[in-house]
Amino acid sequence: MRDLDFIDDDQSNTVFRDLIMLTLAGFVVMVFLLLPHINPKAVATAEIKSPGNVVIEARWPDGLDADIDLWVQGPSDLAVGYSNQSASLFNLLRDDLGKVNDMGELNYEVAYSRGIPEGGYTINLHLYSNRAQVFPVPVTVTVSFKENPQASAKRLLTRKLEMAASGIESTVFRFEVNDKGKLIRESVHDMPKALRTATKAASS
């Protein structure tokens, strides 16, 4: 009888060990299945498509309390800037006021076009105010074209200017586009052209 009792205890222990091992194996399998969802791969920014054909961006040092305005004008159209944020061709999508009404540190303005019509384009910067009183303020302006609706915008022009004083309006780029929507590279220059009626344009 004692031997029989001993055999029953051993069988119980075996069943218990098997149950524990099966439970542990199931837990390990669940962890492996969940791992890909715990840390998903980031979406590549290159896949993000721009909402317009001509993309004009202005960046200056993040966190600097300075209000720099981007002004753009397309062929036979009104100038677009903070006081007139849309016209037939361009829209100003972001008017950055420095730290005023801004919950982030990013200093950035951007304008987009609807189409790439033939003719002349002008891009200006205006240092509206600089509460930080740090001069000069470096500003980088880029121009990108999205010729194919299925493609990402391609950067064609970039320039860094230093804004030396408040109230100055500087022409960054002037250029021509042909009837195929292509930038005529030999047409690019920065001859001053005022886009704000209250401010005289000045070359940087």
Secondary structure in CASP SS format (residue, H / E / C, confidence):
PFRMAT SS
TARGET T0000
AUTHOR 0000-0000-0000
METHOD secondary structure of the structure
MODEL  1
M C 1.00
R H 1.00
D H 1.00
L H 1.00
D H 1.00
F H 1.00
I H 1.00
D H 1.00
D H 1.00
D H 1.00
Q H 1.00
S H 1.00
N H 1.00
T H 1.00
V H 1.00
F H 1.00
R H 1.00
D H 1.00
L H 1.00
I H 1.00
M H 1.00
L H 1.00
T H 1.00
L H 1.00
A H 1.00
G H 1.00
F H 1.00
V H 1.00
V H 1.00
M H 1.00
V H 1.00
F H 1.00
L H 1.00
L H 1.00
L H 1.00
P H 1.00
H H 1.00
I H 1.00
N C 1.00
P C 1.00
K C 1.00
A C 1.00
V C 1.00
A C 1.00
T H 1.00
A H 1.00
E H 1.00
I C 1.00
K C 1.00
S C 1.00
P C 1.00
G C 1.00
N C 1.00
V E 1.00
V E 1.00
I E 1.00
E E 1.00
A E 1.00
R E 1.00
W C 1.00
P C 1.00
D C 1.00
G C 1.00
L C 1.00
D C 1.00
A E 1.00
D E 1.00
I E 1.00
D E 1.00
L E 1.00
W E 1.00
V E 1.00
Q E 1.00
G C 1.00
P C 1.00
S C 1.00
D C 1.00
L C 1.00
A C 1.00
V E 1.00
G E 1.00
Y C 1.00
S C 1.00
N E 1.00
Q C 1.00
S E 1.00
A C 1.00
S C 1.00
L C 1.00
F E 1.00
N E 1.00
L E 1.00
L E 1.00
R E 1.00
D C 1.00
D C 1.00
L C 1.00
G C 1.00
K C 1.00
V C 1.00
N C 1.00
D C 1.00
M C 1.00
G C 1.00
E C 1.00
L C 1.00
N C 1.00
Y E 1.00
E E 1.00
V E 1.00
A E 1.00
Y E 1.00
S E 1.00
R C 1.00
G C 1.00
I C 1.00
P C 1.00
E C 1.00
G E 1.00
G E 1.00
Y E 1.00
T E 1.00
I E 1.00
N E 1.00
L E 1.00
H E 1.00
L E 1.00
Y E 1.00
S E 1.00
N E 1.00
R C 1.00
A C 1.00
Q C 1.00
V C 1.00
F C 1.00
P C 1.00
V E 1.00
P E 1.00
V E 1.00
T E 1.00
V E 1.00
T E 1.00
V E 1.00
S E 1.00
F E 1.00
K C 1.00
E C 1.00
N C 1.00
P C 1.00
Q C 1.00
A C 1.00
S C 1.00
A C 1.00
K E 1.00
R E 1.00
L E 1.00
L E 1.00
T E 1.00
R E 1.00
K E 1.00
L E 1.00
E E 1.00
M E 1.00
A C 1.00
A C 1.00
S C 1.00
G C 1.00
I C 1.00
E E 1.00
S E 1.00
T E 1.00
V E 1.00
F E 1.00
R E 1.00
F E 1.00
E E 1.00
V E 1.00
N C 1.00
D C 1.00
K C 1.00
G C 1.00
K C 1.00
L E 1.00
I E 1.00
R E 1.00
E E 1.00
S E 1.00
V E 1.00
H E 1.00
D C 1.00
M C 1.00
P C 1.00
K C 1.00
A C 1.00
L C 1.00
R C 1.00
T C 1.00
A C 1.00
T C 1.00
K C 1.00
A E 1.00
A E 1.00
S C 1.00
S C 1.00
END
